[in-house]
Amino acid sequence: MPFTTFFSPSPACQQLLLIFSASFVILCQGYVGINYGTQFSASPSADQVVALLRRQSITNIRLYDANGTILQALAHTGIQVMVTVPNTELLSVGQSNASAVNWVNTNVLAYLPATNITAICVGTEVLTTDPNAALVLVPAMKYLRVALLASNLSANIKISTSNDASLILDSFPPSQAYFNKSLTSSILVPMLDFLNSTGSFFMLNIYCYDIYKKSNGVILLDYALLNPITPDNVVTDSNTLFQYHNLFDAVLDACYFALAQLKYSTLPVVISEAGWPSGGDSSDKEATDENASTFISNLIAHVLNNSGTPKRPHTTVSMYIMELFNEDLKVSSASAKNYGLFNGSTLHPIYSLRLSNAGPLLANDTTTQLYCLAKSGASQDELQIALDWACGIGRANCTAIQPGQLCYEPDTVQAHASYAFNNYYQKNNRVSGSCDFNGVATISTTNPSTGVCMYPGSSSNGTSNLTSANTMANFTSGNSTNLTTADGNSNNTSSSTSLLYGISSFSLSPFHILFSLLVVLSFTSLF
């Protein structure tokens, strides 16, 4: 029974509950987002970039500035956006409350509530790269906080700043790690106080590739890539006896220990940048497509399984992948220009990922095949209605399940519905919500192909059709992130699907046909 049946909170109490709920979600639910930099010669439009994000089911994005064109394109998508005060603007924002108010008005308020801005990153690696700006970092964060308070946005928009892992000294073993003491009392402690008191989080950039490369062979490649390692290669912290199976956990725990040393052991940590380059110069021998794919695939799986680290087991961690596109115009090393997942000119993946149990996240960029199949045990009547919709209004290609065609057998509603559902799902590039069909479909990693009947899978080249996917939202909405194995067994009710409209000719009463048409019309009338 709904909670409100017993308790109807006052408006003031409702506001407090909303604030608490928002904070709880931020702290307790991990996510995988992506960084979006624009220092590249390719020029995809903002709408193309946002369409790519939506096709890939990316729910969180971090911008390195507050680009108005991108923010406008992100409107009404629900994607959570972190905007950034660039280091070049930090001195201005940190000088007065008026400057901070102007920045918030121009770069945040102007896009709310259509664009879902949830955080402001104040500078990038300021403490290790920009000593002059570091002096005004905390004042800038406080001024921005005051500006948000004045607009009643402080509960919805968090403020933090990204930090390079080099800020942590003596990081191995992790239990000995501590923050650079020259910055501790003057900047770090006031900053951590601010983050803690405002319910925010500490942001850390972890570049396992750079750490691996600088180790000159001391660190094993598999350890850096989060690959399985032999027991002999597991690294043990001699002080805590914690065992480390990968470099990422060791660096993150070093951060946790450094925070604990300053009495901030409960402060959440968000990984603001993590990735592996797919290319570089002659010195970047391990910057390859294969290694980039391995690292990102392993890291996503590691983050989403909520296993945590030896110091903070089962603690959810959120992270932003470095990054959406290669940035060939970036003034940096050759490898730093090659962290992108997608080609900015074609919007195609630079390499394929090997993901499992990640739901629709980056589903177009994975060699794990995903299929949309009819649920075992679903009502035959409900399946038939959904089948009629998919082959008719949904415009799935149902040619293969016509009499005499390759996927006609087995001639059952269950089998034909699975083929039609999957065709619709693949045609719409596995957009979130396109595999539910009013609860009678589910996503599966099991290939249902048999003999000459081949189901299109993750390698499908179907053109994305966000419009038709969104039109289907009320009919197909549901939790499409739960990967289950659909049971291919079904009863032997005969079916012969019409090529043009997808209306079955197997024994149906006039009432059944009328009911089916009325249900389909009721769905389409919603739009």
N, C-alpha and C positions, 0 to 999 in steps of 0.2 A: 504494500500500500504506500502511496507517495508520502514523503515526509510532511508535506504541507497539510495533509489530512489531520495531523495532530498539532501542528504548530505553524502559525501564520505570523512571521516576524514583522516588526514595524519597519517602515522605510529606512530609518537610520540603521536598524539591525541588519536589514538586507544589504545595505552598502558595506557594512563591516564584513558580512559573510562573503560578499563578492571579492573584497580586497583580500581576505584570508584565502579564499579559493584560488585567486590568481597567484598569490605568493606560493601556495602549496604546489600548484602545478609547475611553476618555474623551478622549484627546488627538488621536486620528487619525480618528475618525468623527464627522462633523458631523450634527446633527439639528435639527429644528424643533419646539420645544415651545410651551407656552402658559402664560400667567400666569392664576391664578384668584383674583380678589378677591371679597369677599362683601358689599361695601357697596351693596347694592341692595334695593329694596322687594319685588321678586319673591322667591318662596321655593321654588325647585325642591329636591327632596330630594337628599341626597347620592348615593343610588343612581341617580337620574335624571341627575345631572351625570356620574357615572362611566359610565353607559350611553352618554351623548352622546360622551364622550371616546373610548370604545371604537368606537362607530360611525364616528367620524371618524378612526380609526387614529392618534390622538395618543399618542405613546410617552413623552413627557416633560411634566411639569407642575411649575410652581413655585407654592407657596402663600405668602401673605404672613404666615403664622403657622404653627402646627402644630395645626390644627383636628382634634380627635380623631374627630369624626363622619366627616369627609372621609377621613381616614387609614384608618379602619376600612373604609369603602366601597371604597377602592382596594386592599384586600387581595386577593391572588391574581389580580390583573389583569396583573402584570408591568410596569405603567406606572412609569417611573422618577420619583421624587418628590424635589423640593427643598423642604425645610421652611425656615422663617425664624424667627429670633429677632427679634420686633418691637422697634423702637427703645425702646418703653416698658419692655421687660424687659432691655435691654442693660446698664444700670447694675448691676442685680442679678447677672446672669451674669458680668459683668466684675470683680466684687469678690472672688470667692474660688473656689477649685477645688470646694468643696462645693456652691456654687450652680450651677456648670456641670454637675457630676455629677447633681444633682437634675433639671436641665433635660433632660439627655440621657436619664435614666431615664424621665422622665414623657412626653417628646415624641418619643423615638426608639425606645428599647429596648422600650417597651410595645407597639410595633406591628410589630417585627421578629420573624421574617423574612417574615411574610405580606405586609406592605406593603414595597415595594421602595424604601426611602429611600436615596438615593445622594449627597445633598449637604445641607449646612446653610448657609443665607445668614445671616450675622450682621449684622442691621440692614439698612436700606434708605436709600441715599444719605446715610449718616451724616455723612460728611466735609463735605458742603455744606449740610446742613439742621439738624444737631443737634450744635453744638460741644461741649456738655457730655458727651454720649455718646461723642463722638469720642475723648476722652481714655482711655476704657476699651475701645475697639474691639479693639486688638491683644491686650491681656490677655484679653479675653473669647474671642477666637479661640484663643488658646493654652490656656486652661482647658478649652475644649470639646474641643480636640485631646487633652489628657491624659485626659479622660473617655472618649473614643473608644478611645484606646490601652488603657485599663484593661479595656475590653470586647472587645478584639481586633477593633475595627471601623474602625480608622484607614485601612486599605487600601481599604475599600469605600465609605466616606463622606468626601467632600471638604468642606472648609470654605473659604468665601470671603465676600465682602460686595459688594453692588451699589454702583456709583458713577455719579453723574451726569456727563455729558460736560462740564459747566461746570467740572469739576475740572481740565480741560486748558485752558491759556491759550495765546493767540496761535496758534490752531489752523489758521490759513491764512496762507501755504501750509502743508500738513501737516508738511513737513520742519522747520519752525520751532517746532513745538508743544512745550510743556513743562508739567509738572504745577505746580500752585500751590506756589510755593517756601516759603510760610509753613507748609506741612504736610509738606514733603518729608522733612526729617531727623527730625522728631519722631514722625510717624505713617506716612507713605507708605513710606519705605525699610524700616522694621521689618515693615510689612505685606507688602510685596513679597518680603522675605526669607522670611517665613513661607509665603507662597503657593508660592514657588519650591522651598523645601526639603521641602515636603509633597506636591509633585506636583499642586498645585491649579491654579486659573486665576483670572485677573483678570476681574471682571464689570463690564460697561459698559452703561449705558442710553443709547440713541441715539433721540432724538425729532426726526426730520427735519421734522415739521410745525412744531414750535416754532421751530426754527432758520430755516426758510423764512419763517414769519410775522414773526419779529423782524428779518429782513433788509430789510423794507419794499421788496420788489421787486428787490433786488440779485440774489437767487438766483432762477433760473428755476424755474417750477413743474415742468416736465418733468424738470429736473435733480434736484429733490427727490423726485419720484415714481419715479425710476429708469426713466423712459421714454427711448426713443431720442432723441438730440439731434443737431443738425447739427454738422459739423466746426468751424464757427465758434464754437460754444458749448461745446466741450470745454475744460475748465479745466486749465491746465498749471502745475505747481509749478516756479517759475523756478530753484530750487536743484537739483532732481533731474531735471527735465524729465519727471517722471512725469505722465501725462495722466489726468484724472479725468472719467468720464462720468456720475457720479452723486454726490450729496451723501453718501450712506451710506458709500461707500468712502473719501471724503475725511476724514470724521470718524473712521472706524476707523483709517485710516493715521496720523492725528494722534495717536491713542492709541499706535499701534505706535512712532512716533518718540519720543513722550514716555517710553515704557518703555525704549527703546534708550538714551536719554540717561542714564538711571539704571542702565544695564548689565543690563537684563532683557529683552533683545531676543528671547529664545526663549520667554518666558512666554506660554502660550495665553490668548486672550481669548474669553470667552463673552458674547454680547449678551443681557443679562438682561431688557431691555425694548425693544421696537421696534414701532411701529404708526402708525396715522393715524386721526384721529377722523372719524366719519361725521356729526357734528353739532356744534353749538355755539351761540353767540349771534350778534348782528348783525356782530360783528367777525371772525367765523370763516367768511368767504366760501368758502374752499377746503376746509372741513370738510364733505365731501359723501359720499354712498354711493359715487358713481362714483370719486372720488379715493381713498377708503379701499380700495375693491376693487382699483384699479390699483396702489397702493403695496404692499399685502400680496401680491398676485399676483406682482408683479415681484420683490419682496424674497425670497419663498420660492424662486422660480426661480433667483435670483442666488445664494442660499446653497446650494441643493442642487446647483448645477452645479460647485461646488468651484473656481470660477475665481479666488477670492481677491481681493486688492487689488493695486494697482501695487507697493506695498512688499513684500507677502507673496503673490506670485502662487501660485495652486494650493494655497493653505493652506485647509483646511477650517475653517469657522466655524459654531458652534452658536448658536442664538438662541431666545428665548422671545417669542412674539407677545404684544403688549399689545392685548387680553386676551380672555378667554372671554366675559364678559357686560359690558354697560354697567353702570356703577356710579352710579346716580342719587342715592345718598345720600352720595357722596364729597364732602367739604368741599374744593372746589377749583373751578377754572374750568369753564365750561360744556363746553368741548371735552374736558377731561380726564375728563368723565363719560361720554363717547361713543366709547370705543375698542373696545367689544365686537364680537365676531364674531356672537354669537347673542343672541336675545331671552331674558332670564331667565324670562319668564312662559310663553312658548310653546315654547322651546328651538329655534325656527326661526331660520335665518340672517337677519341684518339686511340683508345684501347678498350677492350671489353673487361668487365668486372665479373667475378665469380661469386655471386651473392646467393645466400639461402637464408630463409627466415627473416628477410628484410621487407616482406610484403611488397608493395608497389614501388618502394624507394629505388630510384635508378633502375627500374625494371627494363627500360629500353636499352640499358647499357650493361647487360649481364648475360653470361652464357648459360645461366641456370634457366631452363625452360619453364614457363608458367602457362597454365591452361585454365580455362573457365569451363567447368563441367556441371552437369545436373547433379544435385544432391541425391545421395542414396536415400530411399525412403520418402522422397517428395511425392506429393499427391499427383496422380496422373492427370487430373483435370487442370491443376495449377501449371504443371509442366507443359501441357498442350497449349494453354493460353499464352505462356511465355514464349513457346516455340513459334506460335502464330505471329506474335509481335516481332520476334527477332527476324524471321524470314520475310515479314511484310513491311510494317512501318520502320522497323530497325534496319532494313536493307542489308541484312547479313546475306552472304552468298551461300545459298542452300542447294546449289546445283548438285553437289556430290551426294546428297541424301535423297535424290529422286530415284524412282524405280530403274534398276539396271545400271546405276552409277556406282562409283567405287566405294562409297560409304553408306549405301542403302542398307546393307546387312551389318549388324542385326537390325531387323525391321521392328524397332521398339520406340516408343515415345522417349524413353530415357536416353537411348543412344542418339537418336536424331536431335533431341534437345541439346545434348552435350555438344554435338558438332555445331549446331546453330549458335549456341551461347558463345562457344570458343571463337567462332568466326567473327562474331560481333565484337568480342573482347579484343581480339588481335587487330581487327580493322581500326579500332579506336585507340591503338597503341597502349592498351592496358591502362587507360586512364582510371584513376581511382573512382570507384562507384559504378564502373561499367560491367561488373560481374556480380550481380546479386539476383536480378530478375524476380523481385518481390520475395526474396528469401529462398528460392529453389535452386540457386546456383552457388558454387563455391570455387575458390582458386585452388589449384592443385599443382604440385611439382611432378606428378606421375604422368608420363606420356601415354595418352589413351589410344595412340595409333595402333592398328592391327592389320597385318597383311598389306593389302594394297591401299587401305584407307589411311592416309597420312593427315594428321591434324596440323594446321599451321601453329608454330610455337613462337618462342622468343626471337627467332630469326625472321619473323614475318616482316615483309616490306610494305605492309599496308599503310596508306597515308593517314596521318592523324586527322581526326575529325572532331575537334573539341565541341563544335556546335551540337552534333548529334549525340555526343556523350553527355553533354549537359542537359539536352532535351530528355534524355533517358534517366536523369538523375533520380527522380522520384520513384521510378520503376525498378531501377537497379541499385539504389542506394543501400549501403550496408557495410559491414566490416570486411573490406577486401584485403586486409593485411594478414589474415589468419590462414597460413598455408596448411591445407589438409589434403589428405589423399582421398579422392572420391572413389567410391565403390562402383565399379563398372557393371555390377550385376543389377538386373532389373527384371520385372515380369515381362512376359512375352506378348503384351498387347500389341497388335499389329498396327502399323502406321504407314501412310504413304503421303509425304508432304508435298503440297502443291508448289510448283516452281515459282509461280507468280506471286501468290499471296501467303504461302506457307500455311494454308488451312488444311488440316488433316482430313483425309477421306475415309479413315477407318470408322467403324460403327459409332456414330454420334447421334444422339437424339436431337430433334429440332431445338429443344430447350437448351441443351448443352451448347449448340452453335450460337444461339441467340445470347446466352449468358456470356460466352467467350467474347463476342463482338462488343457487348455492352461494357465489359471490363476493360477491353482495349480502348474503347472510346472514352471511358472515364479517365484513363491514364492520360491520353493525348489531350483531353479537354483542359487539363491542368495547365497547359502551356499555351 
